[in-house]
């Protein structure tokens, strides 16, 4: 199958569909509870329709869900997602210890882990991978996820320390702060001789890891960092005379990769120091940014290291073939530390963004499972009752990003008007498997979280807001509206090519035309070009956004806007918002933390750099013989647990339970 192009398969789908009734009438008669063929593949091969063409096989580079699923086959980090709950489970680390306020983590790595070329995997490999992922030159869209690691943000944003040339001492943040020591300082930044205990002794170890000079550095008072860009630095100094006086006559020293709070204590022990507590951090460690990449291959082949003839991986599978825009094939890696428990011989990731085509592949038995949201709306009535239809709550949202750096969308009144002109309730009704969304976090996904609400559908108020912004909306004789002064040429709606995305864009276009008298042009783009365009703000107006949880906490959504770069996609960046989130994450009380996060979310909604649209269910298809693949809230699957079951009595005759 690795040598068969997906296009060749598709060419036969139409014929197969016509013959399906004649050839497989007996199968349909006995398995009418399922959609199409239920004959397992002859070999232990999973054929999975994964969505768009992967942007890259370099883990920190891509932020898309299709790539994330491939990375979970090829690479591992210190922890992996639980197949049902998405909680952190051991991977390259066999165990870990967390300090008393979740600001420092010590991971003990397995000694039998190997790269696909047989080389041992050690703690320095993890340190290298994190430093590389945060390197400004790589420009990872995911870098912001690691910003709570000490000095990670400073390094990623090319910040500088300030050094006194006479004493050679670096200035400390407290030297220019209003208070000598901020209340609630993280344990990871307090002196090691502090009377406050940092770790609770366990039966396995009384002390989690030996002390080192680097550990002493992490526990010393934080250094002052300033923007590396001279213009930005001068603007900051001009606003703060005290800071300006403190740095007068000093020299600037770039923050380096070696300053980041990640340390190889020894060959098999990793210690991560954060700048503040982060209770969610352990769950985040399964994200692709924290998966290990091969230093030797990267240094030898540069940007070509992910080519099939050069790539070296560390997951349960290794790359076998990549037929661009058709399929990517991985095969079981005998070097993987837990290879004996990997039951699939191969996974074929089919590239297809066309849902009807994907479902036809599934129906005729050429695919064993299709990606989330893979069932076209017109097909739901037939497919939802089938036992191989997978449904469940999804920790994901669909929203629109707004480029707030360009007029007229730099006016919050205009942004609010476009939001309030969308009837999200009726849109969701037409979609059948979604719920309307006015917040930026999915409703009901995080128990105890007091989710705030944004503006509701109110076209009359929307028109009033546009008028206040200088774009009056008038009513014509036929009852329709027009807004002649609105600069339509300066606004567009871009989206990546997909049948459902196109339908969504057309609905929004019609709503704005109907309620505001404004026809926003639409522009479809290939996914690989769409994502960089949105990231770099190379669009005017609106862009589609789909965000799934990287870990099960509201901050996985709210943290997108803690930096103006990466996956932000709006240009909106507010230091007050960032401070609200930081304060929330410093709060150890779970209920109070959620309350503070909710206040930050309301602040975001009032600023309206985004338009929340809907939250969905996972909605995908899986053959009953595919086991170990659960409808979890992120549609991310640890492939080592997936297998082909040939005993019909053990098949999934319905949605498998997510209970442990």
N, C-alpha and C positions, 0 to 999 in steps of 0.2 A: 504493500500500500504506500510505502514511503516514496516509491517512484511514480505513483499515479498522481497526476495533477488534479486538484479539486475541480478545475474547469471540465476535465474529462468526465468526472463523476456527474457534474451538473448537466452535461450534455445528455447523459442517459436518464436523468431524473424524469424528464417529461415522458419518455417512452415507458420508463418503469411505472410511473403513475398511471398511465393508461392500462398497462398490463396487470397492475396490482390486484384489481378485482378478480381477474381470471386466474392468475397464478396463485394468489394467496387467499382465495375465498375460504378455504378450509381453516387457515390460521385466523382470519377475521371472525369466522363463525365460533371458534373456540376461545378467542381472546378478545371479544368485543368490548371488554372493559378498558382496553388499551387502544392507543392511537397508532395504528399501523403495525408493522412487523414486530414480533417479540422474539425472534430467533437470535440467540447470542452469537457474537463473532466466534469463528473457529479458534482463533488464538486469543491470548489474554491481552488484547489491545482495546483501549478506549478511544473512540472517535468522538471528539467534542467540538461543537461549533462555538468558537470563542469570541467572535465579533470582528472588530477592525484589524487590519494589518498592524502588527506590533511596531511601535515607534523605534524601539531599541531593545537589545537584550542586555543592556547595561543597567543593573537594578536601580541606582540612584537617579538615572536620567529620566525615566518615564513615570507618570503619575496616573496612567489609565488603568482601568480594571482588567482589560484583556491582557496587558503586560503583567500585571500583578499575579494573575493566575499562572502564567508561564514561569515567572520568577519562582513561584512556590514549588515548581517541579525541578528547576535547575539549581537553585541556591537555597541555603539555609542561613539563619542567623543564630544567635545564642538561644532564642526561644522560637517557637512556632505557634500558630493559631490552633486552638482546640477545634476539631472538625464540627462541633455542635455549638459551643458557647462562644468561641473566638477568644477565650481566655488564654493566657500564656502557658504553654506547656514546654517541657525540656526539649531542646534540639541539640545544637552543638555544645551548649552548656548542660551539664547533667543536674546541676543544682545551683542555687543562688541565695544570697542573704541581703536583706534590705535594712537600712538603718532605721532608727525610731521615728523619723519624720519624712521618710521616702525622698531623701535628698542625696543618698549615696547607695550604690548597688555594687555588690561583689558577685561575679559569676565564676563558677568553677567548670572549666571546659573538659570535654571528654578527651581521653588520651588516644582513642582509637579512630578519631575522625581523620578522613583523608580527602584530598582533592581528587578529581576524576583522573588525574595523571599519577596518582599514588603518593604524592607529597603529603606530609603531615600537615594538619591544620592546627595552628597555634594562636595564642593570645595576640602576638604582634600582627597576625593577619587581620584580626578584628580592628585593632588600632589603626592599621593602614587603611582599611575599608572606610572607617568613619572619617578619618582625615581627608581622604580623597573625595568622599561624598559631600563634604563641606567646603572643599576647595573652590574659591571664586571662579577659577578657570573652567571648572566643570559646569557651573551654572545650573545645578540641580534644582528643579522645581520643588523638590521635597525637603530641601535643606532646612527650612524653617521648623520642621518637626523636631530637630535636634537642638533648637536654640536654648533650651533650659540647661543643656550641658554647659558647664563653666567655660566661658570665652568662645563658645561655638559660634554664636551670632557675630561677635566681634571679628573673628577670623573670616567668616563667610562674607561679611560686609566690608572687608578690607580696613578695619579700624586700626587705630594705633594706640600704644601706651605712651605715657609722657615721662621722660627721664631727665633728672637733674644732672647736668654734665659734670658738675663739680663733685657731687657725692656718689654719682652713678646709681642713685636710688630712684626707683619708679614711684611716681605719685600714686596715692591710694584714693579710692572713691570717697572715703570718709574725710579726706583732706579738704574737699570742696563741698561736702554735703552740709545740709542745715543742721543735722544731728550727727554726733560722732558715730553712733551705731544705731541703725534702724531697728525698730522693734520687730521681733519675729525672725531674726537672722537664722538661716538654715544651719542645721547641725554640721553640714558639709563645709561650712565656712567659719566655724568656730574653732578656736585653738584646740589642739588635740589633748592638751593638759586640762581642759575644761572639766569642772566637776559634774557636768551634765552627761550622763551615759549616752553613747551614740548607738550602740547595738545591744540587743538582748542576747545573752549567751544561749547557745543551743546545745543539744546533746552531741551534734556532729563537730562543733567547733566553739571554743570559748571566745576566740578572736577570729573574725572573718578573713583577715589577710594581714601580712606583715606591713609595718609602717615603712615608708620610703621618703626620700627627699621630695619627690613629686607630690606625694600625699601631704607632706608638710606645706608645700606651696599651695595646694588646693585649700587647706585649712587656714591659710593666712588671710588677712583682710583683703577684699577684692581690690584689684588695681583699677585706676581710672582709665577708661577708654574713650577716645574721641573719634569722630569720623575721619577716615583716611583721606577723603576728598577735601582738598584745600578750601574750595568754595563753601561746602557744607560746614566744614569746621569753623571757618571765619564767621559764618552766619550764626552758629551756635555761640561762639565766644562773644559776639557783639550783643547778644541778648543776656549775657551773664557776666557782668563786670568782675565778680569775685573769681569765677573760673578763668577769665582772661588774665587776671593778675597772677593767678597761681601757675599758669603755664608760661608766663613771660620769661623768655630767655632759656626755655627748656627745649630739648630735642624730642622728636617723635620717632618711636620705634614700632614697626609693623607687628601686629599680633600674628603669631606664626601657628602652624599646625601643631607644633609641639606644646603649645600653651593650652590646647583644648583639654578639658577634664576627662580624658580617657587614657587609662594606663594599663600596660601589661606588667602586672606585679611580678609574674614569672611566666614561663612558657605556657602555662595552662590556667592562669588566673587573670581576669579582667576586672578593673575597678573603674566605675563611672561616677564622677562627682558632678552634681547639678548646682546651679546657682541659687536654687530655691526648691522647696518641696514640690513634688509632682506625683500624686497618688496614682495617676493613670500611666506612668512611664513604663512600667513593666509590660503592660499590654501593648504599648506602642512599639516595643522592641521587635515584634514580629514583622513590622513593616519592611518593605523592600530596601529602604534607605539603610537599614541596619543589617542587611544580608551581606555575607562576605564575598569579596571579589578577589581574583588571583593577581597578586602583585607582580610575579615574574612574567606572566603572559602580557599584562598591561604594559610593563616597562619594555618588553621586547617588541611588541607589535603595535603599540599605540592605539589609535582609534580602530584598528582592524582586529583587535583582540577578540571580538565577539563573532568573527567569521567562523564557520564550522570547522575549518582546518586549524584554527588557532585556539578556540575557546576552551577554557578550563573551568569546571563548575564544582559545586560542593553539595548539591541536593540529591534527592533519591533518584533522579534521572539525569542523563546527560544528553546534549544535543546530537541528533542523528542527521537531520536534514532540515533545511529551511528553504522552501520553494516559495519565494516572495509572492504575496497576494493570493496564495493558494492554501498552503498548509505548512505548519512547523511540526516536526516529528522529534520526540524525545524517547530515549530508551533507558531501561533500568541500568543504573550505574553499580557495578559490582564492588566499587571502592567505597560506596556510601556506608557510613558506620552502622546503619540498621538495615542493610540490604536484604537480609533474610526475611524481613517482614514486609518488603515491597512486593506486591503480588502482580501488578501489571507489568508486562514486558515492554509495552510502548504506549504512548499517548500521542494521538494525532490531533493537533489543534487546527481545526479548519478555520480559514479566514472567510468570513461572510458577514456583511452588514445588512443583508436583505433578509428580513424575517420570513417571508413566505418561502423563499428558496431554502432557508435553513429547516423549516418545518417539513418541506417536501423530502429533504434528505433524511430527516428523522423518520418520516412515515414509511419510506421504502426500505428502511433498515441500513442506510449508509452512514447514519450518525447515531450514536448511543445516548447523547444528551446535547441539549442546546443551552445557550447562555440565558441568564436572567433577562426578563422583559422580552423574551424571544418569541412569544406567542402574539401574532397580530390580532388587533382588536376584533375584526370581523370573524375570527376563528374561535373566539372564546366560548361562544355558546355551545359549540360542538366539543371543544377540548376540555373545558373546565370540569365536566362530570367524569372524565377519564381518570383511571387510577394512576396513570403515569404523569399526570399534571401535578407539578410541585408548586405549592403556595405557602406563604408565610410572611410575617412582618419583616420589613427591610429597613435597615439603618442607613437609609439613603434618601436624598432629596433631589428634586429637579428645580432649577432656578435659572434666572437670567442674570448675567453679569452686565453691568453698565460701565462704560468707560467714562469715569467721572472727571477725567482730565481735559476733556474737550467740550466746548459749547455745542449745543445748548444743555447737554446732560451734566454739566458741572453745577447746575442749579438744582438744589434738592427739591424745589417745588415742581420742577419738570419731572424729576425721577418719581416723585410720589404720584404725580398725575398719571403717568403711564402705568404704574402699579394699580392704582384704583380704577383704571379703565378696563381691567381684565376680570371677567366673570369666571373665577376659578372653580366655583361650585359646579356650574354647568359643564365646564371643561372636564372635570374629573368624572362627572356622570357619563360623559361620552366615552371616557377611557375605561370605565367599568372596574378596573383593579386598583385605582388610585384614590387618594383623599386630598382635598384642597389644602393648601398650606399657606399660612400667613407668617409663620416664624421661619427661622433658619435651621432649626433642629427638628428632626422627625418627631411627630407627636406620639407620646406613649412609649417611646423606646427606652427611656431612662427612668426607671421607677423613682418617684419622689422628686423629680425635677419640675419646678413650677414654670413651665414654658410660657413665655410672654406671647402676645399676639400683635401682629402688625395691622396695618390699615386693611379694611374690608372693601369689597366692591362698592364703589360710589361714584358713578360717572359724572354726576352733577358737580360734586366737590372737585373731581378731577379737572373738569373744564374751568372751574373757578380758579384753581391753582395755576393752570396754564395762563389764564388771563393775568393773574398777579405777576407772573414771570415775564409778561410782555407778549404773550401769544394768545390773543382773544379767540375764542371759538364761537362761531355764529351758526345760527340755525337757518337752513335754507327753506324755500317754500315747500319742498317735498318732504320736509321733516328730518332730513339728514343734516349732518354737521360738516362744517369746514373750518380749517384753521390756516388761512392763506399766508399768515406771517411766519409760520413755523418753517425753519430752514431744513426741509426734508433732505436736501442734498448733503447735509452734514451728518445724517443718521442712517444706519443700516442695521440689519439683523443677520449675523453670520451664524452658521451652524455646520457641524460635520455631517457628511452625507449619510443619511439613514432615513428609511421610510417614515419611521415614527417621529424623528426630528423635523422632517419636512412638514408633516401634518401639524405638529405643534407650532412651528413658525407661521404657517398659514393661518392658524386659529388666532394667534396673537396679532398678526397683521390685520385680520378682519375685525377683531375687537377694537383696535386702535382707530381703524377707519370708521367703524360704526359709532364709537363713543366720543372720539376726539376730532374726527374729520381729518386724520393724518394717515397717509399710506406710507408705511416704512418699507423700503426696498429689502428684499431677501437675497442672501448670497450663500450658496452651498459650497463647502470646501472639503477636500479629503482630510481625514482625521490627522494624518501626519503633518499636514501644513496648518490645519486649524488650530491645534494646541499651541504651537509656537506663536501664531498670530495673536491668540487671546492672551497668552502669557506676556508678550512684549507690547500689548496694547496697540497692536497694529490693526485696529478696527475703530469705527465710530458708531456709538449707539449701544447696541445690544449683542450679546452672544449667549448661546445656550451653555448651561452648566449642569453637570450631574456629579454629585459628590456622595460617595459611600464612606461609611465609617472605617477608619484605620484601626480603631480600638473602641471599646464600648463605653464612651464617655462623651458628654456634650462638647467638651473642648476639642474633640476631633473635627467638629464643624466650625466652632467659633474661632479656633486658632488659625484658620486660613488667613485672617486679616491682621495677624500680628506682625506682618511684614508687607511692604508694598510690592514685593517681588514674588517670584514663584507662581503658585497656583491662585494667587489673589485675583488677578485678571480684571481688576476694576480701577486700580490707581488710587483707591481710597485707603488712607492710612492715618489713624488718629491715635496720638500718644495717650490720650485719656482712656480710650478703649483698651489699649494694651495694658495700661496700669490697672484698670478694673479687672482684667483677666489675671494679671499677675497676683493681685491681692486675693482674688478668689482661690487661686491655686496654692497660695501660702496658708490658706485656712485648712486646718486639719479636721475640723468638725464637718462631717459629710453633708448634713442638712444646710449648714450655713454656707458651705462652699457652693452648693447648688443654687442657693438664693442669690449669691453674688454673681455667679455665672449668668443667671437669668436677667439680672439688672444690666449686665454687659450686653447680652443679646438684645434687650430692648433698646439700648443705645444704638446698636448696629441697625436695627430695624428702622429707627427714627431717621438715621442718616441716609438710608435707602440706596446704598451702592449696589444692591442686588434686589431682584424681585422674586420672592419665593413663589413657586407654582404648585408643586404637588409632592406627596410622598407615596411610594408605591409598595406593592408586594413583590416578592421575588419572581413569581410567575415564569416558570421554565418547565421543560420536559426532560424526563429521565426514564430510560427503559427500566423495567422492573428488575432485571438481572444486574443492574449497576448498583453495587452496594458500597456503603461507606461515604456516600456523597449526600450531604444533608442540606436542606433549604435554610442554611444559617442566615443571619441578618446582614451579612456582607457579601454573600455569593463568592466567597473565597474558600478554596478546597485544598487541604493538605493531601496531596495526591498519594502519599504513601499508604493512606488508609483506604483508598478506593480499590475495588476489585470486581471481577466478573463472577457472579454466582450462577452455576449451572444447575443446581438443584432447585427446581421450581417451587418446592415447598418452603424454601428460604427466601424467595423473592420479596420485594416490597410491593404489597398489594394496597398501595395508598401512600400517603405522605409519611416518611419515617419520623419517629419521635425525636425531638431535640432534647429530651430529658436525659440526664446522665444515667 
